[in-house]
Amino acid sequence: MRKVFLLLWLLLAANGTFAQKSKVKLKGAGAVEAAAVWPAAKAQAWYKAHPWISGANFAPSTAINQLEMWQAATFDPATIDRELGLAEGIGFNTMRVFLHSLAWQQDSQGFKKRVRDYLALSDKHHIQTIFVFFDDCWNKEPKAGLQPAPKPGIHNSGWVQDPGDPASRDSATFVQLKPYVQDVLREFSHDPRILFWDLFNEPGNSGKRTASLPLLRNVFAWAREVRPDQPLSVGLWAWDFAELNAVQIRNSDIITYHNYEDEAWHLRVVQLLKTYGRPLICTEYMARPRNSRFATIMPMLRRENVGAINWGFVAGKTNTKYAWDTPLADGSEPVEWFHEVFRPDGTPYRQDEVDLIRKLNGK
């Protein structure tokens, strides 16, 4: 019941405010008023121009985190190509992929070349990309260079925040972050291989809560200055973060969200979020022991015409086959995988799930 009240509070706090409060303003000298949020009709037309969106959050199995994926020494196009081929084989048409500002700061031109290389591989497999800029989840002190080895049996033991903590709370760091966001956006703002830009993953996570508001507001404004062809969004994920949620909803062209609950609760979220009159895409779901499963959630999202992007794809160094709160220190096989679709050798974790995914994707 508490969740229902939180959702209703979210709706009362932010619903109907697009027309009145659809711009973010930067404070201080040289402030620039950002472009307006897309009208709902434009967002719906954009959504109708695409087939039903389905896919996964993607990092190659050889990368423990965003830096290992994107740094020059460990960028792994062979694995990316092979694993995106698995996605194409089951009909996935979209992958959500996290970038990292430290990889850009090391070598901006090389970083953008690797992004182009990734997009070429994804396009080869008829897959569009959702790129994510910032992230408040997991380890708070990212460091460029060689990344740590996975800790046995621990979910996302090496995943890193971007820009991290305390950097994300310190407005002095924004002078370095704005050029990163705007350089990448300008480079790819007209690229049809990019479905949309997810500007900030789970703002306020890791205990930050409203301390993430300044960066959240600024990244929307920085992106609006560039005016990319693709829509912008920041996904809802914590229903009791009313102030953050209101900023996310008011400034997103399309509504994205995360949900790892069972079908009944997830459907209620969908029904309430549809009241905004904008396209819905679930950019994280599927945690088997929580009863968020392909067999129950993906068909519901298909019926409701909501995009479906699950967490996890090929089991690897992220260790996300292990549950968030149930580590197995000896690295043994969990009774049931938390996330992931394929084993490292490319065979399905569960053939019935892969068969269902293919069917829902018309494959």
DACORTA-V654441 format. One record per pair of residues at least 12 apart in sequence whose ideal C-beta (glycine too) atoms are under 8 Angstrom apart, sorted by sequence separation. I is the first residue (numbers start at 1). J is the second residue. D is the distance in whole Angstrom. If there is no record, write none. Layout:
i: (I/I)
j: (J/J)
d: (D/D)
This chain:
i: (23/62/185/200/203/220/236/257/285/286/298/322/326/337/341/23/63/203/235/236/321/341/22/23/62/163/220/234/324/22/200/219/323/60/99/115/200/257/266/285/294/321/322/341/62/143/234/321/61/138/142/181/216/234/255/320/321/18/60/137/139/141/142/200/232/233/236/266/282/320/321/60/139/140/142/199/232/233/236/237/320/97/138/139/140/142/199/231/232/233/235/236/237/255/18/61/137/138/139/142/231/233/234/235/236/315/60/138/141/231/233/235/255/257/259/285/137/140/141/199/254/255/256/257/258/260/280/282/283/285/286/287/58/135/136/140/253/254/255/256/257/258/259/260/280/281/282/284/285/286/315/58/135/197/252/254/255/256/257/258/259/260/266/280/281/282/283/284/285/286/312/314/95/135/220/249/254/256/258/260/280/281/282/284/312/313/314/315/69/134/216/262/263/279/281/311/312/313/314/315/316/321/58/69/70/133/134/261/262/310/312/313/314/315/70/213/217/260/261/262/270/274/314/56/197/203/210/213/216/220/261/266/270/310/55/66/71/95/97/99/101/136/205/209/212/216/260/314/66/67/70/93/94/95/96/97/98/99/101/197/199/202/205/210/259/263/267/66/72/93/94/95/96/97/98/99/134/196/197/199/200/201/204/210/213/262/263/266/270/289/315/65/67/71/72/92/93/94/95/97/195/196/197/198/199/202/209/56/67/94/96/194/196/197/198/202/270/287/54/55/58/66/84/88/98/185/189/192/196/198/204/236/263/267/289/54/55/57/58/59/72/80/84/87/88/106/177/181/185/189/190/54/55/56/57/58/59/75/88/105/169/189/190/191/53/54/55/56/57/77/81/84/85/87/102/168/174/178/182/186/188/189/204/53/55/57/70/77/80/84/102/103/165/174/177/181/182/185/189/203/51/72/75/100/102/169/177/181/81/84/134/165/168/169/171/182/185/70/77/81/168/174/178/182/70/161/169/203/133/168/237/289/133/233/235/288/235/288/289/288/133/287/288/287/131/286/202/131/196/295/299/196/198/295/298/302/294/298/100/102/293/101/102/295/299/100/101/294/298/99/131/294/98/129/130/133/136/137/128/129/130/133/134/135/136/137/128/129/130/131/132/133/134/135/136/140/128/130/131/132/133/134/135/136/130/132/136/137/138/66/115/119/132/134/136/137/123/136/105/112/122/55/108/112/115/119/136/71/73/74/115/71/119/67/101/105/108/112/119/101/104/136/65/67/50/68/101/104/67/104/134/65/64/64/64/99/134/198/64/133/68/64/65/66/67/64/65/66/64/65/66/94/96/98/53/50/130/158/159/158/156/157/155/156/155/156/154/155/153/150/155/150/151/154/155/150/153/155/155/154/153/153/154/152/153/152/153/152/153/130/152/153/155/46/34/34/96/36/43/32/34/35/34/35/26/34/26/35/24/32/38/24/26/24/25/24/24/23/46/47/46/43/42/43/37/94/96/37/95/37/38/94/37/95/24/10/57/87/24/57/86/22/23/53/86/10/13/17/21/22/9/83/14/83/7/10/13/14/17/18/47/6/9/13/17/44/46/6/15/44/10/14/43/44/3/10/14/40/43/40/40/10/54/54/68/52/90/57/52/54/55/56/57/61/63/64/65/53/54/55/56/57/59/60/61/62/63/64/52/53/54/55/56/57/58/61/62/63/86/53/56/57/60/61/86/56/59/18/59/83/15/86/7/11/15/3/7/10/4/8/11/82/90/7/92/91/90/91/90/93/91/92/91/90/91/91/90/89/61/56/54/54/54/52)
j: (35/74/197/212/215/232/248/269/297/298/310/334/338/349/353/36/76/216/248/249/334/354/36/37/76/177/234/248/338/37/215/234/338/76/115/131/216/273/282/301/310/337/338/357/79/160/251/338/79/156/160/199/234/252/273/338/339/37/79/156/158/160/161/219/251/252/255/285/301/339/340/80/159/160/162/219/252/253/256/257/340/118/159/160/161/163/220/252/253/254/256/257/258/276/40/83/159/160/161/164/253/255/256/257/258/337/83/161/164/254/256/258/278/280/282/308/161/164/165/223/278/279/280/281/282/284/304/306/307/309/310/311/83/160/161/165/278/279/280/281/282/283/284/285/305/306/307/309/310/311/340/84/161/223/278/280/281/282/283/284/285/286/292/306/307/308/309/310/311/312/338/340/122/162/247/276/281/283/285/287/307/308/309/311/339/340/341/342/97/162/244/290/291/307/309/339/340/341/342/343/344/349/87/98/99/162/163/290/291/339/341/342/343/344/100/243/247/290/291/292/300/304/344/87/228/234/241/244/247/251/292/297/301/341/87/98/103/127/129/131/133/168/237/241/244/248/292/346/99/100/103/126/127/128/129/130/131/132/134/230/232/235/238/243/292/296/300/100/106/127/128/129/130/131/132/133/168/230/231/233/234/235/238/244/247/296/297/300/304/323/349/100/102/106/107/127/128/129/130/132/230/231/232/233/234/237/244/92/103/130/132/230/232/233/234/238/306/323/91/92/95/103/121/125/135/222/226/229/233/235/241/273/300/304/326/92/93/95/96/97/110/118/122/125/126/144/215/219/223/227/228/93/94/95/96/97/98/114/127/144/208/228/229/230/93/94/95/96/97/117/121/124/125/127/142/208/214/218/222/226/228/229/244/94/96/98/111/118/121/125/143/144/206/215/218/222/223/226/230/244/93/114/117/142/144/211/219/223/124/127/177/208/211/212/214/225/228/114/121/125/212/218/222/226/115/206/214/248/180/215/284/336/181/281/283/336/284/337/338/338/184/338/339/339/184/339/258/188/253/352/356/254/256/353/356/360/353/357/160/162/353/162/163/356/360/162/163/356/360/162/194/357/162/193/194/197/200/201/193/194/195/198/199/200/201/202/194/195/196/197/198/199/200/201/202/206/195/197/198/199/200/201/202/203/198/200/204/205/206/135/184/188/201/203/205/206/193/206/176/183/193/127/180/184/187/191/208/144/146/147/188/145/193/142/176/180/183/187/194/177/180/212/142/144/128/147/180/183/147/184/215/147/147/148/149/184/219/283/150/219/158/157/158/159/160/158/159/160/159/160/162/195/198/201/195/195/283/317/318/318/318/319/318/319/319/320/319/320/319/317/322/318/319/322/323/319/322/324/327/327/327/328/329/328/329/329/330/330/331/309/331/332/338/231/220/221/283/224/231/221/223/224/224/225/217/225/218/227/217/225/231/218/221/220/221/221/224/224/253/254/254/253/253/254/250/307/309/251/309/252/253/309/253/313/247/236/283/313/251/284/313/250/251/281/314/239/242/246/250/251/239/313/245/314/239/242/245/246/249/250/279/239/242/246/250/277/279/240/249/278/245/249/278/279/239/246/250/276/279/277/278/249/298/302/317/302/341/309/305/307/308/309/310/314/316/317/318/307/308/309/310/311/313/314/315/316/317/318/307/308/309/310/311/312/313/316/317/318/341/309/312/313/316/317/342/313/316/276/318/342/275/346/268/272/276/265/269/272/268/272/275/346/354/272/357/357/357/358/358/361/360/361/361/361/362/363/363/363/344/341/357/360/361/361)
d: (8/8/7/8/7/7/6/7/5/8/8/6/8/6/7/6/7/5/7/7/6/7/5/8/5/6/7/4/7/4/7/8/4/5/7/8/6/6/8/8/7/4/6/8/5/8/7/6/6/5/4/8/7/6/6/6/6/6/4/8/7/8/6/6/7/4/7/7/6/4/5/5/6/8/6/5/6/6/7/7/6/7/4/5/5/7/6/8/5/5/4/4/4/6/7/7/7/6/7/5/4/7/7/5/7/7/6/6/5/5/4/6/5/7/6/7/6/5/7/6/6/7/8/8/7/7/8/6/8/8/4/7/7/8/6/4/8/5/5/5/6/6/7/6/8/7/6/7/6/6/4/8/6/6/8/8/8/7/7/4/5/8/7/4/3/6/5/7/7/7/8/7/6/5/8/7/6/5/7/5/7/8/6/5/3/7/7/7/8/5/7/7/8/8/7/5/4/5/5/6/6/8/8/8/7/7/7/7/4/7/7/7/8/6/6/7/6/5/8/6/8/8/6/7/6/7/8/6/6/5/6/6/8/8/7/5/5/6/6/6/8/7/8/7/7/7/5/8/7/5/4/7/6/8/8/7/8/6/8/6/6/7/8/6/7/4/6/4/8/6/5/6/4/6/5/6/7/5/7/7/5/7/7/7/7/7/6/7/5/6/7/8/6/7/7/7/6/7/7/7/7/4/5/6/5/5/7/6/6/6/7/5/7/7/7/8/6/8/7/4/4/7/6/4/6/8/6/8/6/7/5/8/6/7/8/6/6/7/7/7/6/6/6/7/6/6/8/6/6/7/8/6/4/6/5/5/7/5/6/8/7/4/5/8/7/7/5/7/8/6/5/8/6/6/6/7/8/7/6/6/8/6/5/5/7/8/6/8/5/4/8/7/7/7/8/5/8/4/7/6/6/7/8/7/5/5/8/7/7/6/8/7/8/8/6/7/5/6/6/8/6/6/5/6/8/7/8/7/8/5/8/6/6/8/5/5/7/6/6/6/8/6/8/7/8/6/7/8/8/8/8/6/7/7/7/5/5/7/7/7/8/6/8/6/6/5/6/6/6/8/6/6/8/6/8/7/8/6/6/5/5/7/7/7/7/5/7/6/6/6/4/5/4/4/5/6/4/8/7/8/6/7/7/6/5/8/6/5/7/8/7/8/5/8/4/6/5/5/7/8/7/7/8/7/8/7/6/7/8/7/7/8/5/7/8/7/6/5/7/6/5/6/8/7/8/4/5/7/6/7/7/6/5/7/8/7/6/6/6/6/8/8/5/8/7/4/5/7/7/5/7/6/7/7/7/7/7/7/7/8/6/6/8/7/6/6/6/6/7/5/5/8/8/7/6/5/6/5/7/5/5/3/8/8/5/6/6/7/5/7/3/7/7/6/7/4/6/8/6/7/8/4/3/7/8/6/6/5/5/6/6/8/5/5/7/4/7/8/8/7/8/5/8/5/7/7/5/6/8/7/4/6/6/8/8/8/8/7/6/7/8/6/8/6/7/6/5/8/5/7/8/7/6/5/6/6/7/4/8/6/4/4/6/5/5/8/7/5/8/7/5/4/5/6/6/8/6/8/6/5/5/8/7/8/7/6/8/6/7/7/8/6/7/4/7/4/7/3/5/5/5/5/8/7/7/6/6/6/7/7/7/8/7/7/5/3/6/8/8/7/6/7/7/7/6/4/8/8/6/8/6/6/7/6/6/7/7/8/7/8/7/7/6/5/7/7/5/5/5/7/8/7/3/7/7/3/6/8/6/7/8/7/6/8)
